[in-house]
């Protein structure tokens, strides 16, 4: 067929072609053939983009490029190849979220935490960067660093380019991993009311028009905003605060066996909501820790009861003296260390990286009832977990990948720089059926200290110029 005749193909034939395309690059290349094809692909996306969400498009992996600090590459795990045609100019720091094709970064040029959204896949007519208002950081948030680790995770409700006046952001931030909520058009964030009980969250998701969060002890809540009767002072203060409705009861926080190193909420391609728990230590070790703590508490109680009141008063007096001395000490101003020097000279010398040892999957039973049911199989789904907005894709759409498996990236922030010394290496594949681990993309050891990989689902924008 002569090149000029490609433009004469009817929409029915073009529709059959585009229905067979799964890869984001294939769509871009399709639109680059000729102007009529580009126009058709644009109309195809506008009319059927909801199918990409419903079918949960296969994510790509944003990976560091050795020797290029400001350039990130895209790795296609389904094809086991690095997409050399596309290079992304991104800040040289950890990405604390990936949602609807946007990447979240913390702008640490000020003494506040400020989130910046970057969309490296946006077309020329769309926004590619959005700066959100600073997040309030009080003493009770336990924010030790205003850098990329000040925010554990952030997610979007919708694509800001599709819904510029109707998108929301929820972020988990600070040492206590607190929730905060932002609504497009506002100049403030909304926060939970101060609570004596620490609320430490691991993941958040927008699901069927509502927001849900999970903590490390299986506590799952629905998040909603409620207006203050009297708005707090300040021009940028929110008129609303966050409230939580319990969906799944929290397990005891005092037992190691109930604790998960990380937790995720993910919507499957058929609309079910899954709760995934990620463990860094085995159940046997957690039970042993609980036994040791129980024995220690028994000894402590016995020693305490054996003391006379005089000894107890003397001990209390000594403790008060020490506390008074600590309060009078001058607190030195924190200075952000040079990361490369820190890695070479000051990083604690860990013998082993913190690696995942197990994943447990549950299906939530609401709204019909509360509770969750353990799952031994993923029923044909493939999960993609990490700092990204969790993704689930039917294995039928990616036959080269391991079906009924969890693909995960290194998102361990419990000990700040623990895994950076090993090159952000807790990246792999887990099969819940046979408990086997495997590997996909693993950064080389020389990439230590570089930003860890993160999954992203690019939104198709019909921009052939993205192929270079």
TAWOGI-V659011 format. One record per residue. N is the residue number from 1. RES is the residue in one small letter. SS is DSSP state (alpha for helix, beta for strand, coil for the rest). PHI is phi in whole degrees, -180 to 180 (none if undefined). PSI is psi in whole degrees, -180 to 180 (* if undefined). Layout:
n->N res->RES ss->SS phi->PHI psi->PSI
n->N res->RES ss->SS phi->PHI psi->PSI
This chain:
n->1 res->x ss->coil phi->none psi->130
n->2 res->x ss->coil phi->-64 psi->152
n->3 res->x ss->alpha phi->-59 psi->-33
n->4 res->x ss->alpha phi->-69 psi->-21
n->5 res->x ss->alpha phi->-82 psi->-14
n->6 res->x ss->alpha phi->-59 psi->-33
n->7 res->x ss->alpha phi->-72 psi->-12
n->8 res->x ss->alpha phi->-93 psi->-5
n->9 res->x ss->coil phi->-63 psi->137
n->10 res->x ss->coil phi->-75 psi->164
n->11 res->x ss->alpha phi->-63 psi->-31
n->12 res->x ss->alpha phi->-65 psi->-40
n->13 res->x ss->alpha phi->-70 psi->-44
n->14 res->x ss->alpha phi->-63 psi->-36
n->15 res->x ss->alpha phi->-65 psi->-40
n->16 res->x ss->alpha phi->-65 psi->-37
n->17 res->x ss->alpha phi->-66 psi->-50
n->18 res->x ss->alpha phi->-68 psi->-27
n->19 res->x ss->alpha phi->-64 psi->-22
n->20 res->x ss->coil phi->-93 psi->-3
n->21 res->x ss->coil phi->-92 psi->128
n->22 res->x ss->coil phi->-114 psi->-29
n->23 res->x ss->coil phi->-84 psi->135
n->24 res->x ss->alpha phi->-59 psi->-35
n->25 res->x ss->alpha phi->-68 psi->-34
n->26 res->x ss->alpha phi->-64 psi->-37
n->27 res->x ss->alpha phi->-66 psi->-42
n->28 res->x ss->alpha phi->-65 psi->-44
n->29 res->x ss->alpha phi->-65 psi->-37
n->30 res->x ss->alpha phi->-59 psi->-47
n->31 res->x ss->alpha phi->-71 psi->-17
n->32 res->x ss->coil phi->-85 psi->-6
n->33 res->x ss->coil phi->-65 psi->-50
n->34 res->x ss->coil phi->-162 psi->167
n->35 res->x ss->alpha phi->-63 psi->-43
n->36 res->x ss->alpha phi->-60 psi->-37
n->37 res->x ss->alpha phi->-69 psi->-37
n->38 res->x ss->alpha phi->-64 psi->-42
n->39 res->x ss->alpha phi->-64 psi->-40
n->40 res->x ss->alpha phi->-66 psi->-44
n->41 res->x ss->alpha phi->-63 psi->-34
n->42 res->x ss->alpha phi->-66 psi->-45
n->43 res->x ss->alpha phi->-66 psi->-38
n->44 res->x ss->alpha phi->-60 psi->-44
n->45 res->x ss->alpha phi->-66 psi->-45
n->46 res->x ss->alpha phi->-61 psi->-38
n->47 res->x ss->alpha phi->-85 psi->-27
n->48 res->x ss->alpha phi->-124 psi->14
n->49 res->x ss->alpha phi->-65 psi->-22
n->50 res->x ss->alpha phi->-65 psi->-26
n->51 res->x ss->alpha phi->-68 psi->-33
n->52 res->x ss->alpha phi->-64 psi->-37
n->53 res->x ss->alpha phi->-72 psi->-45
n->54 res->x ss->alpha phi->-64 psi->-37
n->55 res->x ss->alpha phi->-89 psi->-5
n->56 res->x ss->coil phi->56 psi->87
n->57 res->x ss->coil phi->-57 psi->144
n->58 res->x ss->coil phi->-63 psi->125
n->59 res->x ss->coil phi->-78 psi->158
n->60 res->x ss->beta phi->-108 psi->167
n->61 res->x ss->beta phi->-112 psi->120
n->62 res->x ss->beta phi->-82 psi->119
n->63 res->x ss->beta phi->-124 psi->151
n->64 res->x ss->beta phi->-70 psi->150
n->65 res->x ss->beta phi->-111 psi->117
n->66 res->x ss->coil phi->-61 psi->132
n->67 res->x ss->coil phi->85 psi->-2
n->68 res->x ss->beta phi->-132 psi->98
n->69 res->x ss->beta phi->-68 psi->-39
n->70 res->x ss->beta phi->-95 psi->7
n->71 res->x ss->beta phi->-119 psi->132
n->72 res->x ss->beta phi->-119 psi->148
n->73 res->x ss->beta phi->-104 psi->170
n->74 res->x ss->beta phi->-116 psi->127
n->75 res->x ss->beta phi->-112 psi->127
n->76 res->x ss->beta phi->-95 psi->104
n->77 res->x ss->coil phi->-72 psi->-24
n->78 res->x ss->coil phi->-69 psi->-33
n->79 res->x ss->coil phi->-104 psi->-4
n->80 res->x ss->coil phi->55 psi->45
n->81 res->x ss->beta phi->-139 psi->152
n->82 res->x ss->beta phi->-90 psi->128
n->83 res->x ss->beta phi->-80 psi->89
n->84 res->x ss->beta phi->-67 psi->-18
n->85 res->x ss->beta phi->-73 psi->-22
n->86 res->x ss->beta phi->-120 psi->126
n->87 res->x ss->beta phi->-127 psi->135
n->88 res->x ss->beta phi->-107 psi->129
n->89 res->x ss->beta phi->-88 psi->108
n->90 res->x ss->coil phi->-136 psi->156
n->91 res->x ss->coil phi->-59 psi->146
n->92 res->x ss->coil phi->-85 psi->74
n->93 res->x ss->coil phi->-161 psi->169
n->94 res->x ss->coil phi->-62 psi->137
n->95 res->x ss->coil phi->-90 psi->121
n->96 res->x ss->coil phi->-98 psi->16
n->97 res->x ss->beta phi->176 psi->151
n->98 res->x ss->beta phi->-146 psi->120
n->99 res->x ss->beta phi->-155 psi->128
n->100 res->x ss->coil phi->54 psi->35
n->101 res->x ss->coil phi->85 psi->-6
n->102 res->x ss->beta phi->-97 psi->148
n->103 res->x ss->beta phi->-115 psi->139
n->104 res->x ss->beta phi->-101 psi->135
n->105 res->x ss->beta phi->-135 psi->153
n->106 res->x ss->beta phi->-94 psi->124
n->107 res->x ss->beta phi->-86 psi->106
n->108 res->x ss->coil phi->-104 psi->34
n->109 res->x ss->coil phi->-81 psi->-11
n->110 res->x ss->coil phi->-122 psi->-178
n->111 res->x ss->coil phi->-86 psi->13
n->112 res->x ss->coil phi->-121 psi->165
n->113 res->x ss->beta phi->-92 psi->120
n->114 res->x ss->beta phi->-130 psi->123
n->115 res->x ss->beta phi->-86 psi->139
n->116 res->x ss->beta phi->-122 psi->129
n->117 res->x ss->beta phi->-99 psi->131
n->118 res->x ss->beta phi->-126 psi->130
n->119 res->x ss->coil phi->-115 psi->97
n->120 res->x ss->coil phi->-74 psi->-6
n->121 res->x ss->coil phi->-105 psi->4
n->122 res->x ss->coil phi->-69 psi->148
n->123 res->x ss->coil phi->-78 psi->173
n->124 res->x ss->coil phi->-65 psi->-25
n->125 res->x ss->coil phi->-89 psi->-1
n->126 res->x ss->coil phi->-113 psi->163
n->127 res->x ss->coil phi->-70 psi->140
n->128 res->x ss->coil phi->-117 psi->-5
n->129 res->x ss->beta phi->-148 psi->137
n->130 res->x ss->beta phi->-135 psi->129
n->131 res->x ss->beta phi->-103 psi->128
n->132 res->x ss->beta phi->-96 psi->160
n->133 res->x ss->beta phi->-61 psi->156
n->134 res->x ss->beta phi->-62 psi->147
n->135 res->x ss->beta phi->-88 psi->134
n->136 res->x ss->coil phi->-69 psi->132
n->137 res->x ss->coil phi->-124 psi->101
n->138 res->x ss->coil phi->-94 psi->171
n->139 res->x ss->alpha phi->-60 psi->-35
n->140 res->x ss->alpha phi->-72 psi->-13
n->141 res->x ss->alpha phi->-76 psi->-18
n->142 res->x ss->coil phi->64 psi->35
n->143 res->x ss->coil phi->-81 psi->107
n->144 res->x ss->coil phi->-90 psi->-26
n->145 res->x ss->coil phi->-133 psi->135
n->146 res->x ss->coil phi->-95 psi->20
n->147 res->x ss->coil phi->-96 psi->-158
n->148 res->x ss->coil phi->-66 psi->-13
n->149 res->x ss->coil phi->-93 psi->3
n->150 res->x ss->coil phi->-72 psi->-23
n->151 res->x ss->beta phi->-118 psi->123
n->152 res->x ss->beta phi->-75 psi->-41
n->153 res->x ss->beta phi->-164 psi->149
n->154 res->x ss->beta phi->-143 psi->144
n->155 res->x ss->beta phi->-136 psi->156
n->156 res->x ss->beta phi->-106 psi->150
n->157 res->x ss->coil phi->-84 psi->-37
n->158 res->x ss->coil phi->-148 psi->167
n->159 res->x ss->coil phi->-75 psi->120
n->160 res->x ss->coil phi->-60 psi->-24
n->161 res->x ss->coil phi->-76 psi->-28
n->162 res->x ss->coil phi->-85 psi->-34
n->163 res->x ss->coil phi->-132 psi->70
n->164 res->x ss->coil phi->-62 psi->-24
n->165 res->x ss->coil phi->-111 psi->11
n->166 res->x ss->coil phi->-147 psi->50
n->167 res->x ss->coil phi->-123 psi->156
n->168 res->x ss->beta phi->-128 psi->156
n->169 res->x ss->beta phi->-130 psi->135
n->170 res->x ss->beta phi->-122 psi->131
n->171 res->x ss->beta phi->-123 psi->146
n->172 res->x ss->beta phi->-108 psi->121
n->173 res->x ss->beta phi->-141 psi->165
n->174 res->x ss->coil phi->80 psi->169
n->175 res->x ss->coil phi->-64 psi->-27
n->176 res->x ss->coil phi->-90 psi->0
n->177 res->x ss->coil phi->52 psi->61
n->178 res->x ss->beta phi->-86 psi->154
n->179 res->x ss->beta phi->-92 psi->146
n->180 res->x ss->beta phi->-145 psi->150
n->181 res->x ss->beta phi->-127 psi->139
n->182 res->x ss->beta phi->-128 psi->137
n->183 res->x ss->beta phi->-115 psi->134
n->184 res->x ss->coil phi->-53 psi->138
n->185 res->x ss->coil phi->93 psi->-17
n->186 res->x ss->coil phi->-84 psi->160
n->187 res->x ss->coil phi->-113 psi->26
n->188 res->x ss->coil phi->-149 psi->165
n->189 res->x ss->coil phi->-109 psi->155
n->190 res->x ss->beta phi->-105 psi->145
n->191 res->x ss->beta phi->-131 psi->158
n->192 res->x ss->beta phi->-67 psi->155
n->193 res->x ss->coil phi->-67 psi->148
n->194 res->x ss->coil phi->-55 psi->134
n->195 res->x ss->coil phi->-133 psi->139
n->196 res->x ss->coil phi->-64 psi->-29
n->197 res->x ss->coil phi->-86 psi->126
n->198 res->x ss->coil phi->-70 psi->130
n->199 res->x ss->coil phi->-113 psi->97
n->200 res->x ss->coil phi->-107 psi->110
n->201 res->x ss->beta phi->-102 psi->153
n->202 res->x ss->beta phi->-110 psi->-36
n->203 res->x ss->beta phi->-153 psi->161
n->204 res->x ss->beta phi->-145 psi->150
n->205 res->x ss->beta phi->-149 psi->145
n->206 res->x ss->beta phi->-95 psi->121
n->207 res->x ss->beta phi->-137 psi->116
n->208 res->x ss->coil phi->53 psi->46
n->209 res->x ss->coil phi->81 psi->0
n->210 res->x ss->beta phi->-123 psi->162
n->211 res->x ss->beta phi->-108 psi->136
n->212 res->x ss->beta phi->-132 psi->151
n->213 res->x ss->beta phi->-138 psi->155
n->214 res->x ss->beta phi->-132 psi->144
n->215 res->x ss->beta phi->-106 psi->-169
n->216 res->x ss->coil phi->-84 psi->-2
n->217 res->x ss->coil phi->-122 psi->33
n->218 res->x ss->coil phi->67 psi->16
n->219 res->x ss->coil phi->-81 psi->119
n->220 res->x ss->beta phi->-118 psi->131
n->221 res->x ss->beta phi->-130 psi->153
n->222 res->x ss->beta phi->-95 psi->137
n->223 res->x ss->beta phi->-104 psi->132
n->224 res->x ss->beta phi->-146 psi->157
n->225 res->x ss->beta phi->-99 psi->142
n->226 res->x ss->beta phi->-132 psi->140
n->227 res->x ss->beta phi->-77 psi->141
n->228 res->x ss->coil phi->-67 psi->146
n->229 res->x ss->coil phi->-68 psi->-36
n->230 res->x ss->coil phi->-133 psi->116
n->231 res->x ss->coil phi->-63 psi->133
n->232 res->x ss->coil phi->-62 psi->160
n->233 res->x ss->coil phi->-69 psi->165
n->234 res->x ss->coil phi->105 psi->140
n->235 res->x ss->coil phi->-67 psi->-32
n->236 res->x ss->coil phi->-103 psi->15
n->237 res->x ss->coil phi->-78 psi->148
n->238 res->x ss->coil phi->-81 psi->141
n->239 res->x ss->coil phi->-78 psi->-4
n->240 res->x ss->beta phi->-124 psi->158
n->241 res->x ss->beta phi->-129 psi->164
n->242 res->x ss->beta phi->-93 psi->136
n->243 res->x ss->beta phi->-124 psi->156
n->244 res->x ss->beta phi->-123 psi->136
n->245 res->x ss->beta phi->-112 psi->123
n->246 res->x ss->beta phi->-70 psi->128
n->247 res->x ss->beta phi->-103 psi->-39
n->248 res->x ss->beta phi->-134 psi->129
n->249 res->x ss->coil phi->-65 psi->145
n->250 res->x ss->coil phi->-75 psi->137
n->251 res->x ss->coil phi->-78 psi->164
n->252 res->x ss->coil phi->-57 psi->130
n->253 res->x ss->coil phi->-80 psi->-7
n->254 res->x ss->coil phi->-95 psi->2
n->255 res->x ss->coil phi->-118 psi->129
n->256 res->x ss->alpha phi->-63 psi->-33
n->257 res->x ss->alpha phi->-66 psi->-17
n->258 res->x ss->alpha phi->-94 psi->-3
n->259 res->x ss->coil phi->-94 psi->138
n->260 res->x ss->coil phi->-115 psi->142
n->261 res->x ss->coil phi->-64 psi->-29
n->262 res->x ss->beta phi->-157 psi->164
n->263 res->x ss->beta phi->-148 psi->153
n->264 res->x ss->beta phi->-141 psi->153
n->265 res->x ss->beta phi->-119 psi->130
n->266 res->x ss->beta phi->-141 psi->137
n->267 res->x ss->beta phi->-92 psi->130
n->268 res->x ss->coil phi->-79 psi->172
n->269 res->x ss->coil phi->-68 psi->-16
n->270 res->x ss->coil phi->-105 psi->14
n->271 res->x ss->coil phi->89 psi->8
n->272 res->x ss->coil phi->-84 psi->155
n->273 res->x ss->beta phi->-110 psi->124
n->274 res->x ss->beta phi->-109 psi->148
n->275 res->x ss->beta phi->-115 psi->121
n->276 res->x ss->beta phi->-116 psi->129
n->277 res->x ss->beta phi->-108 psi->133
n->278 res->x ss->beta phi->-114 psi->127
n->279 res->x ss->beta phi->-114 psi->140
n->280 res->x ss->coil phi->-106 psi->-11
n->281 res->x ss->coil phi->-132 psi->149
n->282 res->x ss->coil phi->-71 psi->162
n->283 res->x ss->alpha phi->-63 psi->-39
n->284 res->x ss->alpha phi->-59 psi->-41
n->285 res->x ss->alpha phi->-70 psi->-36
n->286 res->x ss->alpha phi->-67 psi->-41
n->287 res->x ss->alpha phi->-63 psi->-40
n->288 res->x ss->alpha phi->-62 psi->-41
n->289 res->x ss->alpha phi->-62 psi->-42
n->290 res->x ss->alpha phi->-62 psi->-42
n->291 res->x ss->alpha phi->-64 psi->-42
n->292 res->x ss->alpha phi->-64 psi->-42
n->293 res->x ss->alpha phi->-66 psi->-41
n->294 res->x ss->alpha phi->-63 psi->-42
n->295 res->x ss->alpha phi->-65 psi->-40
n->296 res->x ss->alpha phi->-65 psi->-40
n->297 res->x ss->alpha phi->-66 psi->-38
n->298 res->x ss->alpha phi->-63 psi->-44
n->299 res->x ss->alpha phi->-64 psi->-41
n->300 res->x ss->alpha phi->-65 psi->-41
n->301 res->x ss->alpha phi->-65 psi->-41
n->302 res->x ss->alpha phi->-64 psi->-43
n->303 res->x ss->alpha phi->-65 psi->-40
n->304 res->x ss->alpha phi->-63 psi->-44
n->305 res->x ss->alpha phi->-68 psi->-25
n->306 res->x ss->alpha phi->-79 psi->-18
n->307 res->x ss->coil phi->-73 psi->149
n->308 res->x ss->coil phi->-82 psi->163
n->309 res->x ss->alpha phi->-62 psi->-33
n->310 res->x ss->alpha phi->-64 psi->-43
n->311 res->x ss->alpha phi->-66 psi->-38
n->312 res->x ss->alpha phi->-65 psi->-44
n->313 res->x ss->alpha phi->-65 psi->-37
n->314 res->x ss->alpha phi->-65 psi->-41
n->315 res->x ss->alpha phi->-64 psi->-43
n->316 res->x ss->alpha phi->-63 psi->-38
n->317 res->x ss->alpha phi->-64 psi->-41
n->318 res->x ss->alpha phi->-66 psi->-39
n->319 res->x ss->alpha phi->-65 psi->-43
n->320 res->x ss->alpha phi->-63 psi->-37
n->321 res->x ss->alpha phi->-64 psi->-44
n->322 res->x ss->alpha phi->-64 psi->-42
n->323 res->x ss->alpha phi->-64 psi->-39
n->324 res->x ss->alpha phi->-63 psi->-42
n->325 res->x ss->alpha phi->-64 psi->-39
n->326 res->x ss->alpha phi->-67 psi->-38
n->327 res->x ss->alpha phi->-67 psi->-29
n->328 res->x ss->alpha phi->-85 psi->-10
n->329 res->x ss->coil phi->-72 psi->145
n->330 res->x ss->coil phi->-79 psi->128
n->331 res->x ss->coil phi->-87 psi->119
n->332 res->x ss->coil phi->-75 psi->144
n->333 res->x ss->coil phi->-67 psi->134
n->334 res->x ss->coil phi->-74 psi->133
n->335 res->x ss->coil phi->-118 psi->124
n->336 res->x ss->coil phi->-62 psi->123
n->337 res->x ss->coil phi->-76 psi->154
n->338 res->x ss->coil phi->-70 psi->122
n->339 res->x ss->alpha phi->-63 psi->-45
n->340 res->x ss->alpha phi->-64 psi->-41
n->341 res->x ss->alpha phi->-68 psi->-38
n->342 res->x ss->alpha phi->-61 psi->-43
n->343 res->x ss->alpha phi->-63 psi->-38
n->344 res->x ss->alpha phi->-80 psi->-37
n->345 res->x ss->alpha phi->-112 psi->-38
n->346 res->x ss->alpha phi->-112 psi->-10
n->347 res->x ss->coil phi->-65 psi->131
n->348 res->x ss->coil phi->-56 psi->142
n->349 res->x ss->coil phi->-88 psi->95
n->350 res->x ss->coil phi->-83 psi->140
n->351 res->x ss->coil phi->-74 psi->-35
n->352 res->x ss->coil phi->-141 psi->150
n->353 res->x ss->coil phi->-72 psi->164
n->354 res->x ss->coil phi->-87 psi->107
n->355 res->x ss->coil phi->-113 psi->149
n->356 res->x ss->coil phi->-70 psi->139
n->357 res->x ss->coil phi->-117 psi->-14
n->358 res->x ss->beta phi->-170 psi->151
n->359 res->x ss->beta phi->-127 psi->137
n->360 res->x ss->beta phi->-122 psi->133
n->361 res->x ss->beta phi->-115 psi->136
n->362 res->x ss->beta phi->-129 psi->147
n->363 res->x ss->beta phi->-104 psi->128
n->364 res->x ss->beta phi->-80 psi->142
n->365 res->x ss->coil phi->-96 psi->-7
n->366 res->x ss->coil phi->-73 psi->160
n->367 res->x ss->coil phi->-88 psi->-5
n->368 res->x ss->coil phi->-66 psi->-36
n->369 res->x ss->coil phi->-159 psi->167
n->370 res->x ss->coil phi->-88 psi->174
n->371 res->x ss->coil phi->98 psi->177
n->372 res->x ss->beta phi->-146 psi->156
n->373 res->x ss->beta phi->-120 psi->130
n->374 res->x ss->beta phi->-66 psi->142
n->375 res->x ss->beta phi->-121 psi->129
n->376 res->x ss->coil phi->-91 psi->-16
n->377 res->x ss->coil phi->-137 psi->156
n->378 res->x ss->coil phi->-95 psi->7
n->379 res->x ss->coil phi->55 psi->43
n->380 res->x ss->coil phi->87 psi->1
n->381 res->x ss->beta phi->-90 psi->154
n->382 res->x ss->beta phi->-121 psi->124
n->383 res->x ss->beta phi->-99 psi->146
n->384 res->x ss->beta phi->-127 psi->110
n->385 res->x ss->beta phi->-122 psi->152
n->386 res->x ss->coil phi->160 psi->-144
n->387 res->x ss->coil phi->-74 psi->-9
n->388 res->x ss->coil phi->-78 psi->162
n->389 res->x ss->coil phi->-62 psi->119
n->390 res->x ss->coil phi->-56 psi->141
n->391 res->x ss->beta phi->-127 psi->143
n->392 res->x ss->beta phi->-130 psi->133
n->393 res->x ss->beta phi->-132 psi->137
n->394 res->x ss->beta phi->-63 psi->137
n->395 res->x ss->alpha phi->-63 psi->-21
n->396 res->x ss->alpha phi->-66 psi->-22
n->397 res->x ss->alpha phi->-88 psi->-11
n->398 res->x ss->coil phi->-140 psi->74
n->399 res->x ss->coil phi->-65 psi->-18
n->400 res->x ss->coil phi->-81 psi->-13
n->401 res->x ss->coil phi->-94 psi->165
n->402 res->x ss->coil phi->-77 psi->119
n->403 res->x ss->coil phi->-68 psi->156
n->404 res->x ss->coil phi->54 psi->43
n->405 res->x ss->beta phi->-129 psi->165
n->406 res->x ss->beta phi->-114 psi->117
n->407 res->x ss->beta phi->-96 psi->127
n->408 res->x ss->beta phi->-136 psi->157
n->409 res->x ss->coil phi->-119 psi->168
n->410 res->x ss->coil phi->-76 psi->110
n->411 res->x ss->coil phi->-129 psi->26
n->412 res->x ss->coil phi->-77 psi->116
n->413 res->x ss->coil phi->-120 psi->10
n->414 res->x ss->coil phi->-63 psi->-31
n->415 res->x ss->coil phi->-124 psi->38
n->416 res->x ss->coil phi->52 psi->-86
n->417 res->x ss->coil phi->-103 psi->17
n->418 res->x ss->alpha phi->-52 psi->-56
n->419 res->x ss->alpha phi->-86 psi->-9
n->420 res->x ss->alpha phi->-63 psi->-30
n->421 res->x ss->alpha phi->-66 psi->-18
n->422 res->x ss->alpha phi->-112 psi->10
n->423 res->x ss->coil phi->84 psi->33
n->424 res->x ss->coil phi->49 psi->63
n->425 res->x ss->coil phi->-98 psi->-3
n->426 res->x ss->coil phi->-84 psi->66
n->427 res->x ss->coil phi->-126 psi->130
n->428 res->x ss->beta phi->-176 psi->-162
n->429 res->x ss->beta phi->-130 psi->137
n->430 res->x ss->beta phi->-129 psi->135
n->431 res->x ss->beta phi->-108 psi->111
n->432 res->x ss->coil phi->-64 psi->-22
n->433 res->x ss->coil phi->-72 psi->-48
n->434 res->x ss->coil phi->-110 psi->3
n->435 res->x ss->coil phi->64 psi->24
n->436 res->x ss->beta phi->-88 psi->147
n->437 res->x ss->beta phi->-108 psi->148
n->438 res->x ss->beta phi->-142 psi->-175
n->439 res->x ss->coil phi->-126 psi->149
n->440 res->x ss->coil phi->-122 psi->-118
n->441 res->x ss->coil phi->-77 psi->128
n->442 res->x ss->coil phi->-126 psi->119
n->443 res->x ss->coil phi->-59 psi->145
n->444 res->x ss->coil phi->-70 psi->160
n->445 res->x ss->alpha phi->-61 psi->-30
n->446 res->x ss->alpha phi->-68 psi->-11
n->447 res->x ss->alpha phi->-89 psi->9
n->448 res->x ss->coil phi->-59 psi->140
n->449 res->x ss->coil phi->86 psi->-12
n->450 res->x ss->coil phi->-84 psi->160
n->451 res->x ss->coil phi->-58 psi->136
n->452 res->x ss->coil phi->-70 psi->155
n->453 res->x ss->coil phi->-65 psi->157
n->454 res->x ss->beta phi->-149 psi->141
n->455 res->x ss->beta phi->-74 psi->144
n->456 res->x ss->beta phi->-142 psi->144
n->457 res->x ss->coil phi->-110 psi->99
n->458 res->x ss->coil phi->-65 psi->141
n->459 res->x ss->coil phi->-93 psi->129
n->460 res->x ss->coil phi->-69 psi->124
n->461 res->x ss->coil phi->-124 psi->11
n->462 res->x ss->coil phi->59 psi->34
n->463 res->x ss->coil phi->-108 psi->98
n->464 res->x ss->alpha phi->-67 psi->-18
n->465 res->x ss->alpha phi->-71 psi->-12
n->466 res->x ss->alpha phi->-72 psi->-19
n->467 res->x ss->coil phi->-89 psi->116
n->468 res->x ss->coil phi->-122 psi->*
